[in-house]
Amino acid sequence: MLHYAVVFFVIALIAAVFGFGGIAAGAAEIAKLLFFVFLVMAVVSFVINLMRGKG
């Protein structure tokens, strides 16, 4: 998931350099969304792993 966020971020940077504003904005939004989804999943996984270790 984090890999896809980085890929869309790179696509957004390349599109911004070449002046494709709409494509850059769309790719940046996708990258941001995927990053936050990854972050939430990582925190949930960490909490579940922490609870499982105490039991």
C-alpha distance matrix in Angstrom:
0.0 3.8 5.3 5.3 6.5 8.8 9.9 10.9 12.5 14.5 15.5 16.7 18.7 20.3 21.2 22.7 24.7 26.2 26.9 24.8 24.4 23.1 20.4 19.4 19.4 17.3 14.6 14.7 14.5 11.4 9.8 11.4 10.3 6.6 7.5 9.9 8.0 5.9 9.5 11.3 9.6 10.4 13.8 14.5 13.8 16.0 18.7 18.9 19.2 21.8 23.8 23.8 25.3 28.1 29.2
3.8 0.0 3.8 5.4 5.0 6.3 8.6 10.0 10.5 12.5 14.3 15.2 16.6 18.5 19.9 21.0 22.8 24.7 25.6 23.9 23.4 22.7 20.0 18.4 18.5 17.2 14.1 13.6 14.0 11.5 8.8 10.2 10.4 7.0 6.0 9.2 8.9 6.1 8.6 11.5 10.6 10.2 13.5 15.2 14.6 15.9 18.9 19.8 19.7 21.9 24.3 24.6 25.6 28.4 29.9
5.3 3.8 0.0 3.8 5.4 5.2 6.2 8.8 9.8 10.7 12.4 14.2 15.4 16.7 18.4 19.9 21.3 22.9 24.3 22.7 22.8 22.2 19.1 17.7 18.6 17.1 13.7 13.9 15.0 12.3 9.6 12.1 12.7 9.2 9.1 12.6 12.2 9.7 12.4 15.2 14.0 13.7 17.1 18.7 17.6 19.1 22.2 22.8 22.5 24.9 27.3 27.3 28.2 31.3 32.7
5.3 5.4 3.8 0.0 3.8 5.4 4.9 6.2 8.4 9.8 10.4 12.2 14.2 15.3 16.3 18.1 20.0 21.2 22.2 20.1 20.2 19.1 16.0 15.1 15.8 13.9 10.6 11.5 12.2 9.1 7.3 10.3 10.4 7.2 8.5 11.9 11.2 9.9 13.0 15.3 14.4 15.0 18.3 19.4 19.0 20.9 23.6 24.1 24.3 26.8 28.9 29.0 30.3 33.2 34.4
6.5 5.0 5.4 3.8 0.0 3.8 5.4 5.3 6.1 8.7 9.9 10.5 12.4 14.4 15.2 16.4 18.5 20.2 20.8 19.0 18.4 17.7 15.0 13.4 13.6 12.3 9.1 8.8 9.6 7.2 4.2 6.9 7.9 5.3 5.5 9.2 9.6 8.7 11.0 13.6 13.7 14.1 16.9 18.6 18.6 20.1 22.7 23.7 24.2 26.2 28.4 29.0 30.2 32.8 34.3
8.8 6.3 5.2 5.4 3.8 0.0 3.8 5.5 4.9 6.2 8.6 9.7 10.5 12.4 14.1 15.2 16.6 18.6 19.8 18.5 18.4 18.3 15.5 13.4 14.5 13.8 10.2 9.7 11.8 10.0 6.7 9.3 11.3 9.0 8.3 12.0 13.0 11.4 13.2 16.4 16.4 16.1 18.9 21.0 20.7 21.7 24.6 25.9 25.8 27.7 30.3 30.8 31.5 34.3 36.0
9.9 8.6 6.2 4.9 5.4 3.8 0.0 3.8 5.4 5.2 6.2 8.6 9.9 10.7 12.3 14.2 15.5 16.8 18.3 16.7 17.2 16.9 13.6 12.2 14.0 12.8 9.1 10.0 12.2 10.0 7.6 11.2 12.6 10.4 10.9 14.6 15.0 13.7 16.2 19.0 18.6 18.8 21.8 23.5 23.1 24.6 27.4 28.3 28.3 30.5 32.9 33.1 34.1 37.0 38.5
10.9 10.0 8.8 6.2 5.3 5.5 3.8 0.0 3.8 5.4 4.9 6.1 8.6 9.8 10.3 12.1 14.2 15.3 16.1 14.1 14.1 13.5 10.4 9.1 10.3 9.0 5.3 6.5 8.7 6.7 5.0 8.7 10.2 9.0 10.1 13.3 14.0 13.7 16.0 18.5 18.7 19.4 22.1 23.6 23.8 25.4 27.9 28.9 29.4 31.4 33.6 34.1 35.4 38.0 39.5
12.5 10.5 9.8 8.4 6.1 4.9 5.4 3.8 0.0 3.8 5.4 5.0 6.3 8.7 9.8 10.5 12.4 14.4 15.2 13.9 13.6 13.8 11.2 8.7 9.9 10.0 6.5 5.6 8.8 8.2 5.4 8.1 10.8 10.1 9.9 13.1 14.7 14.2 15.7 18.6 19.3 19.5 21.8 24.0 24.3 25.3 27.9 29.3 29.7 31.3 33.8 34.6 35.5 38.1 39.8
14.5 12.5 10.7 9.8 8.7 6.2 5.2 5.4 3.8 0.0 3.8 5.3 5.0 6.2 8.5 9.8 10.7 12.5 14.2 13.4 14.0 14.7 11.8 9.4 11.9 12.1 8.6 8.7 12.1 11.4 9.0 11.9 14.5 13.4 13.2 16.7 18.0 17.1 18.8 21.8 22.2 22.1 24.7 26.9 26.8 27.8 30.6 32.0 32.0 33.8 36.4 36.9 37.7 40.4 42.2
15.5 14.3 12.4 10.4 9.9 8.6 6.2 4.9 5.4 3.8 0.0 3.8 5.5 5.2 6.0 8.5 9.9 10.7 12.2 10.6 11.6 11.9 8.6 7.1 10.1 9.8 6.5 8.1 11.3 10.4 9.3 12.5 14.5 13.8 14.6 17.8 18.8 18.5 20.5 23.2 23.5 24.0 26.6 28.4 28.5 29.9 32.5 33.6 33.9 35.9 38.2 38.8 39.8 42.6 44.1
16.7 15.2 14.2 12.2 10.5 9.7 8.6 6.1 5.0 5.3 3.8 0.0 3.8 5.5 5.1 6.0 8.6 10.0 10.4 8.9 8.9 9.5 7.0 4.1 6.8 7.6 5.0 5.4 8.9 9.4 8.4 10.8 13.3 13.6 14.0 16.8 18.3 18.6 20.1 22.6 23.6 24.1 26.3 28.2 28.8 30.0 32.4 33.8 34.4 36.1 38.3 39.2 40.3 42.8 44.4
18.7 16.6 15.4 14.2 12.4 10.5 9.9 8.6 6.3 5.0 5.5 3.8 0.0 3.8 5.5 5.1 6.2 8.8 9.9 9.9 10.1 11.9 9.9 6.7 9.5 11.2 8.7 8.2 12.0 12.7 11.0 13.0 16.0 16.1 15.8 18.7 20.7 20.4 21.5 24.5 25.5 25.5 27.7 30.0 30.4 31.2 33.8 35.4 35.7 37.2 39.7 40.6 41.4 43.9 45.8
20.3 18.5 16.7 15.3 14.4 12.4 10.7 9.8 8.7 6.2 5.2 5.5 3.8 0.0 3.8 5.4 5.2 6.4 8.7 8.7 10.4 12.2 9.7 7.7 11.3 12.5 10.1 10.8 14.5 14.7 13.4 16.0 18.6 18.4 18.6 21.7 23.2 22.8 24.4 27.3 27.9 28.1 30.5 32.6 32.8 33.8 36.5 37.9 38.1 39.8 42.3 43.0 43.8 46.5 48.3
21.2 19.9 18.4 16.3 15.2 14.1 12.3 10.3 9.8 8.5 6.0 5.1 5.5 3.8 0.0 3.8 5.5 5.2 6.2 5.1 7.0 8.6 6.4 5.0 8.8 10.0 8.6 9.9 13.1 13.7 13.4 15.8 18.1 18.4 19.1 21.8 23.3 23.5 25.2 27.7 28.5 29.1 31.4 33.3 33.8 35.1 37.5 38.8 39.3 41.1 43.4 44.2 45.3 47.8 49.4
22.7 21.0 19.9 18.1 16.4 15.2 14.2 12.1 10.5 9.8 8.5 6.0 5.1 5.4 3.8 0.0 3.8 5.4 5.0 5.6 5.9 8.8 8.0 5.3 8.2 10.8 9.9 9.8 13.1 14.6 14.1 15.6 18.4 19.2 19.4 21.8 23.8 24.2 25.3 27.9 29.2 29.6 31.5 33.7 34.4 35.4 37.7 39.3 39.9 41.3 43.7 44.8 45.8 48.1 49.9
24.7 22.8 21.3 20.0 18.5 16.6 15.5 14.2 12.4 10.7 9.9 8.6 6.2 5.2 5.5 3.8 0.0 3.8 5.5 7.7 9.1 12.2 11.1 8.9 12.0 14.4 13.1 13.1 16.6 17.8 16.8 18.6 21.6 22.0 21.9 24.6 26.6 26.6 27.7 30.5 31.7 31.7 33.8 36.1 36.6 37.4 39.9 41.6 41.9 43.3 45.9 46.9 47.6 50.1 52.0
26.2 24.7 22.9 21.2 20.2 18.6 16.8 15.3 14.4 12.5 10.7 10.0 8.8 6.4 5.2 5.4 3.8 0.0 3.8 5.9 8.6 11.4 10.3 9.4 12.8 14.6 13.8 14.7 17.8 18.8 18.4 20.5 23.1 23.5 24.0 26.7 28.3 28.5 29.9 32.6 33.5 33.9 36.1 38.2 38.7 39.8 42.2 43.7 44.1 45.8 48.2 49.0 49.9 52.5 54.2
26.9 25.6 24.3 22.2 20.8 19.8 18.3 16.1 15.2 14.2 12.2 10.4 9.9 8.7 6.2 5.0 5.5 3.8 0.0 3.8 5.6 8.9 9.1 8.3 10.9 13.2 13.4 14.0 16.7 18.3 18.4 20.0 22.4 23.4 24.0 26.3 28.1 28.7 30.0 32.3 33.6 34.3 36.2 38.2 39.0 40.2 42.4 43.9 44.6 46.2 48.4 49.5 50.5 52.9 54.6
24.8 23.9 22.7 20.1 19.0 18.5 16.7 14.1 13.9 13.4 10.6 8.9 9.9 8.7 5.1 5.6 7.7 5.9 3.8 0.0 3.8 5.7 5.6 6.1 8.6 10.2 10.7 12.1 14.4 15.6 16.3 18.1 20.1 21.2 22.3 24.4 25.9 26.8 28.3 30.4 31.6 32.5 34.5 36.2 37.1 38.5 40.6 42.0 42.9 44.6 46.6 47.6 48.9 51.3 52.8
24.4 23.4 22.8 20.2 18.4 18.4 17.2 14.1 13.6 14.0 11.6 8.9 10.1 10.4 7.0 5.9 9.1 8.6 5.6 3.8 0.0 3.8 5.6 5.1 6.1 8.6 10.0 10.4 12.2 14.3 15.2 16.3 18.3 19.9 20.8 22.5 24.3 25.5 26.7 28.6 30.2 31.2 32.9 34.6 35.9 37.2 39.0 40.5 41.6 43.1 45.1 46.3 47.7 49.8 51.4
23.1 22.7 22.2 19.1 17.7 18.3 16.9 13.5 13.8 14.7 11.9 9.5 11.9 12.2 8.6 8.8 12.2 11.4 8.9 5.7 3.8 0.0 3.8 5.4 5.2 6.2 8.6 9.9 10.7 12.4 14.2 15.4 16.6 18.4 19.9 21.4 22.7 24.3 25.8 27.3 28.7 30.2 31.9 33.2 34.5 36.2 37.8 39.1 40.5 42.1 43.8 44.9 46.6 48.7 50.0
20.4 20.0 19.1 16.0 15.0 15.5 13.6 10.4 11.2 11.8 8.6 7.0 9.9 9.7 6.4 8.0 11.1 10.3 9.1 5.6 5.6 3.8 0.0 3.8 5.5 5.1 6.1 8.4 9.9 10.6 12.1 14.1 15.4 16.4 18.1 20.1 21.1 22.3 24.2 25.9 26.9 28.3 30.3 31.6 32.6 34.3 36.3 37.4 38.5 40.3 42.1 43.0 44.6 46.9 48.2
19.4 18.4 17.7 15.1 13.4 13.4 12.2 9.1 8.7 9.4 7.1 4.1 6.7 7.7 5.0 5.3 8.9 9.4 8.3 6.1 5.1 5.4 3.8 0.0 3.8 5.5 5.2 6.0 8.6 10.0 10.4 12.1 14.2 15.3 16.2 18.4 19.9 20.8 22.3 24.4 25.6 26.6 28.5 30.2 31.2 32.6 34.6 36.0 36.9 38.6 40.6 41.6 43.0 45.3 46.8
19.4 18.5 18.6 15.8 13.6 14.5 14.0 10.3 9.9 11.9 10.1 6.8 9.5 11.3 8.8 8.2 12.0 12.8 10.9 8.6 6.1 5.2 5.5 3.8 0.0 3.8 5.5 5.1 6.2 8.7 9.8 10.5 12.3 14.2 15.2 16.6 18.4 19.9 21.0 22.7 24.3 25.6 27.1 28.7 30.1 31.5 33.1 34.7 35.9 37.4 39.2 40.5 42.0 44.0 45.5
17.3 17.2 17.1 13.9 12.3 13.8 12.8 9.0 10.0 12.1 9.8 7.6 11.2 12.5 10.0 10.8 14.4 14.6 13.2 10.2 8.6 6.2 5.1 5.5 3.8 0.0 3.8 5.4 5.2 6.3 8.6 9.9 10.7 12.4 14.2 15.6 16.6 18.3 20.0 21.4 22.6 24.3 26.0 27.2 28.5 30.3 31.9 33.1 34.4 36.2 37.8 38.9 40.6 42.7 44.0
14.6 14.1 13.7 10.6 9.1 10.2 9.1 5.3 6.5 8.6 6.5 5.0 8.7 10.1 8.6 9.9 13.1 13.8 13.4 10.7 10.0 8.6 6.1 5.2 5.5 3.8 0.0 3.8 5.4 5.1 6.1 8.6 9.9 10.5 12.1 14.3 15.3 16.3 18.2 20.0 20.9 22.2 24.3 25.7 26.6 28.3 30.3 31.4 32.4 34.3 36.2 37.0 38.6 40.9 42.2
14.7 13.6 13.9 11.5 8.8 9.7 10.0 6.5 5.6 8.7 8.1 5.4 8.2 10.8 9.9 9.8 13.1 14.7 14.0 12.1 10.4 9.9 8.4 6.0 5.1 5.4 3.8 0.0 3.8 5.4 5.0 6.1 8.6 9.9 10.4 12.4 14.2 15.2 16.3 18.4 19.9 20.8 22.6 24.4 25.5 26.8 28.7 30.2 31.2 32.7 34.7 35.9 37.3 39.4 41.0
14.5 14.0 15.0 12.2 9.6 11.8 12.2 8.7 8.8 12.1 11.3 8.9 12.0 14.5 13.1 13.1 16.6 17.8 16.7 14.4 12.2 10.7 9.9 8.6 6.2 5.2 5.4 3.8 0.0 3.8 5.4 5.1 6.1 8.6 9.8 10.7 12.3 14.1 15.3 16.6 18.3 19.9 21.3 22.7 24.2 25.7 27.2 28.6 30.1 31.6 33.2 34.5 36.2 38.1 39.5
11.4 11.5 12.3 9.1 7.2 10.0 10.0 6.7 8.2 11.4 10.4 9.4 12.7 14.7 13.7 14.6 17.8 18.8 18.3 15.6 14.3 12.4 10.6 10.0 8.7 6.3 5.1 5.4 3.8 0.0 3.8 5.4 5.1 6.1 8.5 10.0 10.5 12.1 14.1 15.4 16.4 18.1 20.0 21.1 22.2 24.1 25.8 26.9 28.2 30.1 31.6 32.6 34.4 36.6 37.8
9.8 8.8 9.6 7.3 4.2 6.7 7.6 5.0 5.4 9.0 9.3 8.4 11.0 13.4 13.4 14.1 16.8 18.4 18.4 16.3 15.2 14.2 12.1 10.4 9.8 8.6 6.1 5.0 5.4 3.8 0.0 3.8 5.5 5.2 6.1 8.7 9.9 10.4 12.2 14.3 15.3 16.2 18.4 20.0 20.8 22.3 24.4 25.7 26.6 28.3 30.3 31.2 32.6 35.0 36.4
11.4 10.2 12.1 10.3 6.9 9.3 11.2 8.7 8.1 11.9 12.5 10.8 13.0 16.0 15.8 15.6 18.6 20.5 20.0 18.1 16.3 15.4 14.1 12.1 10.5 9.9 8.6 6.1 5.1 5.4 3.8 0.0 3.8 5.5 5.1 6.3 8.7 9.9 10.5 12.5 14.3 15.3 16.7 18.5 19.9 21.1 22.7 24.4 25.6 27.0 28.8 30.2 31.6 33.6 35.2
10.3 10.4 12.7 10.4 7.9 11.3 12.6 10.2 10.8 14.5 14.5 13.3 16.0 18.6 18.1 18.4 21.6 23.1 22.4 20.1 18.3 16.6 15.4 14.2 12.3 10.7 9.9 8.6 6.1 5.1 5.5 3.8 0.0 3.8 5.4 5.3 6.2 8.6 9.9 10.7 12.3 14.2 15.5 16.6 18.3 20.0 21.3 22.6 24.2 25.8 27.2 28.5 30.3 32.3 33.5
6.6 7.0 9.2 7.2 5.3 9.0 10.4 9.0 10.1 13.4 13.8 13.6 16.1 18.4 18.4 19.2 22.0 23.5 23.4 21.2 19.9 18.4 16.4 15.3 14.2 12.4 10.5 9.9 8.6 6.1 5.2 5.5 3.8 0.0 3.8 5.5 5.0 6.1 8.5 9.9 10.4 12.1 14.3 15.3 16.2 18.1 20.0 20.9 22.1 24.1 25.7 26.6 28.3 30.6 31.8
7.5 6.0 9.1 8.5 5.5 8.3 10.9 10.1 9.9 13.2 14.6 14.0 15.8 18.6 19.1 19.4 21.9 24.0 24.0 22.3 20.8 19.9 18.1 16.2 15.2 14.2 12.1 10.4 9.8 8.5 6.1 5.1 5.4 3.8 0.0 3.8 5.5 5.1 6.1 8.7 9.9 10.4 12.3 14.3 15.1 16.3 18.4 19.9 20.8 22.3 24.4 25.5 26.8 29.0 30.6
9.9 9.2 12.6 11.9 9.2 12.0 14.6 13.3 13.1 16.7 17.8 16.8 18.7 21.7 21.8 21.8 24.6 26.7 26.3 24.4 22.5 21.4 20.1 18.4 16.6 15.6 14.3 12.4 10.7 10.0 8.7 6.3 5.3 5.5 3.8 0.0 3.8 5.3 4.9 6.1 8.5 9.7 10.5 12.2 14.0 15.2 16.5 18.3 19.7 20.9 22.6 24.2 25.7 27.5 29.0
8.0 8.9 12.2 11.2 9.6 13.0 15.0 14.0 14.7 18.0 18.8 18.3 20.7 23.2 23.3 23.8 26.6 28.3 28.1 25.9 24.3 22.7 21.1 19.9 18.4 16.6 15.3 14.2 12.3 10.5 9.9 8.7 6.2 5.0 5.5 3.8 0.0 3.8 5.4 5.2 6.2 8.6 10.0 10.6 12.1 14.2 15.5 16.5 18.1 19.9 21.2 22.4 24.3 26.3 27.4
5.9 6.1 9.7 9.9 8.7 11.4 13.7 13.7 14.2 17.1 18.5 18.6 20.4 22.8 23.5 24.2 26.6 28.5 28.7 26.8 25.5 24.3 22.3 20.8 19.9 18.3 16.3 15.2 14.1 12.1 10.4 9.9 8.6 6.1 5.1 5.3 3.8 0.0 3.8 5.5 5.1 6.0 8.6 9.9 10.4 12.1 14.3 15.3 16.2 18.1 20.0 20.8 22.3 24.7 26.0
9.5 8.6 12.4 13.0 11.0 13.2 16.2 16.0 15.7 18.8 20.5 20.1 21.5 24.4 25.2 25.3 27.7 29.9 30.0 28.3 26.7 25.8 24.2 22.3 21.0 20.0 18.2 16.3 15.3 14.1 12.2 10.5 9.9 8.5 6.1 4.9 5.4 3.8 0.0 3.8 5.5 5.1 6.3 8.7 9.8 10.5 12.4 14.3 15.3 16.4 18.5 19.9 21.2 23.1 24.9
11.3 11.5 15.2 15.3 13.6 16.4 19.0 18.5 18.6 21.8 23.2 22.6 24.5 27.3 27.7 27.9 30.5 32.6 32.3 30.4 28.6 27.3 25.9 24.4 22.7 21.4 20.0 18.4 16.6 15.4 14.3 12.5 10.7 9.9 8.7 6.1 5.2 5.5 3.8 0.0 3.8 5.4 5.2 6.1 8.5 9.8 10.6 12.3 14.1 15.3 16.6 18.2 20.0 21.6 23.0
9.6 10.6 14.0 14.4 13.7 16.4 18.6 18.7 19.3 22.2 23.5 23.6 25.5 27.9 28.5 29.2 31.7 33.5 33.6 31.6 30.2 28.7 26.9 25.6 24.3 22.6 20.9 19.9 18.3 16.4 15.3 14.3 12.3 10.4 9.9 8.5 6.2 5.1 5.5 3.8 0.0 3.8 5.5 5.1 6.0 8.5 9.9 10.5 12.0 14.0 15.4 16.3 18.2 20.3 21.4
10.4 10.2 13.7 15.0 14.1 16.1 18.8 19.4 19.5 22.1 24.0 24.1 25.5 28.1 29.1 29.6 31.7 33.9 34.3 32.5 31.2 30.2 28.3 26.6 25.6 24.3 22.2 20.8 19.9 18.1 16.2 15.3 14.2 12.1 10.4 9.7 8.6 6.0 5.1 5.4 3.8 0.0 3.8 5.5 5.1 6.1 8.7 9.9 10.4 12.1 14.3 15.2 16.4 18.8 20.3
13.8 13.5 17.1 18.3 16.9 18.9 21.8 22.1 21.8 24.7 26.6 26.3 27.7 30.5 31.4 31.5 33.8 36.1 36.2 34.5 32.9 31.9 30.3 28.5 27.1 26.0 24.3 22.6 21.3 20.0 18.4 16.7 15.5 14.3 12.3 10.5 10.0 8.6 6.3 5.2 5.5 3.8 0.0 3.8 5.4 5.0 6.2 8.6 9.8 10.4 12.3 14.1 15.4 17.0 18.8
14.5 15.2 18.7 19.4 18.6 21.0 23.5 23.6 24.0 26.9 28.4 28.2 30.0 32.6 33.3 33.7 36.1 38.2 38.2 36.2 34.6 33.2 31.6 30.2 28.7 27.2 25.7 24.4 22.7 21.1 20.0 18.5 16.6 15.3 14.3 12.2 10.6 9.9 8.7 6.1 5.1 5.5 3.8 0.0 3.8 5.4 5.2 6.1 8.5 9.8 10.6 12.2 14.2 15.8 16.9
13.8 14.6 17.6 19.0 18.6 20.7 23.1 23.8 24.3 26.8 28.5 28.8 30.4 32.8 33.8 34.4 36.6 38.7 39.0 37.1 35.9 34.5 32.6 31.2 30.1 28.5 26.6 25.5 24.2 22.2 20.8 19.9 18.3 16.2 15.1 14.0 12.1 10.4 9.8 8.5 6.0 5.1 5.4 3.8 0.0 3.8 5.5 5.2 6.0 8.5 10.0 10.5 12.2 14.6 15.7
16.0 15.9 19.1 20.9 20.1 21.7 24.6 25.4 25.3 27.8 29.9 30.0 31.2 33.8 35.1 35.4 37.4 39.8 40.2 38.5 37.2 36.2 34.3 32.6 31.5 30.3 28.3 26.8 25.7 24.1 22.3 21.1 20.0 18.1 16.3 15.2 14.2 12.1 10.5 9.8 8.5 6.1 5.0 5.4 3.8 0.0 3.8 5.5 5.1 6.1 8.7 9.9 10.6 12.8 14.7
18.7 18.9 22.2 23.6 22.7 24.6 27.4 27.9 27.9 30.6 32.5 32.4 33.8 36.5 37.5 37.7 39.9 42.2 42.4 40.6 39.0 37.8 36.3 34.6 33.1 31.9 30.3 28.7 27.2 25.8 24.4 22.7 21.3 20.0 18.4 16.5 15.5 14.3 12.4 10.6 9.9 8.7 6.2 5.2 5.5 3.8 0.0 3.8 5.4 5.0 6.2 8.5 9.9 11.0 12.8
18.9 19.8 22.8 24.1 23.7 25.9 28.3 28.9 29.3 32.0 33.6 33.8 35.4 37.9 38.8 39.3 41.6 43.7 43.9 42.0 40.5 39.1 37.4 36.0 34.7 33.1 31.4 30.2 28.6 26.9 25.7 24.4 22.6 20.9 19.9 18.3 16.5 15.3 14.3 12.3 10.5 9.9 8.6 6.1 5.2 5.5 3.8 0.0 3.8 5.4 5.1 6.1 8.6 10.2 10.9
19.2 19.7 22.5 24.3 24.2 25.8 28.3 29.4 29.7 32.0 33.9 34.4 35.7 38.1 39.3 39.9 41.9 44.1 44.6 42.9 41.6 40.5 38.5 36.9 35.9 34.4 32.4 31.2 30.1 28.2 26.6 25.6 24.2 22.1 20.8 19.7 18.1 16.2 15.3 14.1 12.0 10.4 9.8 8.5 6.0 5.1 5.4 3.8 0.0 3.8 5.5 5.1 6.2 9.0 10.2
21.8 21.9 24.9 26.8 26.2 27.7 30.5 31.4 31.3 33.8 35.9 36.1 37.2 39.8 41.1 41.3 43.3 45.8 46.2 44.6 43.1 42.1 40.3 38.6 37.4 36.2 34.3 32.7 31.6 30.1 28.3 27.0 25.8 24.1 22.3 20.9 19.9 18.1 16.4 15.3 14.0 12.1 10.4 9.8 8.5 6.1 5.0 5.4 3.8 0.0 3.8 5.5 5.3 6.7 9.2
23.8 24.3 27.3 28.9 28.4 30.3 32.9 33.6 33.8 36.4 38.2 38.3 39.7 42.3 43.4 43.7 45.9 48.2 48.4 46.6 45.1 43.8 42.1 40.6 39.2 37.8 36.2 34.7 33.2 31.6 30.3 28.8 27.2 25.7 24.4 22.6 21.2 20.0 18.5 16.6 15.4 14.3 12.3 10.6 10.0 8.7 6.2 5.1 5.5 3.8 0.0 3.8 5.4 5.4 6.6
23.8 24.6 27.3 29.0 29.0 30.8 33.1 34.1 34.6 36.9 38.8 39.2 40.6 43.0 44.2 44.8 46.9 49.0 49.5 47.6 46.3 44.9 43.0 41.6 40.5 38.9 37.0 35.9 34.5 32.6 31.2 30.2 28.5 26.6 25.5 24.2 22.4 20.8 19.9 18.2 16.3 15.2 14.1 12.2 10.5 9.9 8.5 6.1 5.1 5.5 3.8 0.0 3.8 5.5 5.4
25.3 25.6 28.2 30.3 30.2 31.5 34.1 35.4 35.5 37.7 39.8 40.3 41.4 43.8 45.3 45.8 47.6 49.9 50.5 48.9 47.7 46.6 44.6 43.0 42.0 40.6 38.6 37.3 36.2 34.4 32.6 31.6 30.3 28.3 26.8 25.7 24.3 22.3 21.2 20.0 18.2 16.4 15.4 14.2 12.2 10.6 9.9 8.6 6.2 5.3 5.4 3.8 0.0 3.8 5.6
28.1 28.4 31.3 33.2 32.8 34.3 37.0 38.0 38.1 40.4 42.6 42.8 43.9 46.5 47.8 48.1 50.1 52.5 52.9 51.3 49.8 48.7 46.9 45.3 44.0 42.7 40.9 39.4 38.1 36.6 35.0 33.6 32.3 30.6 29.0 27.5 26.3 24.7 23.1 21.6 20.3 18.8 17.0 15.8 14.6 12.8 11.0 10.2 9.0 6.7 5.4 5.5 3.8 0.0 3.8
29.2 29.9 32.7 34.4 34.3 36.0 38.5 39.5 39.8 42.2 44.1 44.4 45.8 48.3 49.4 49.9 52.0 54.2 54.6 52.8 51.4 50.0 48.2 46.8 45.5 44.0 42.2 41.0 39.5 37.8 36.4 35.2 33.5 31.8 30.6 29.0 27.4 26.0 24.9 23.0 21.4 20.3 18.8 16.9 15.7 14.7 12.8 10.9 10.2 9.2 6.6 5.4 5.6 3.8 0.0
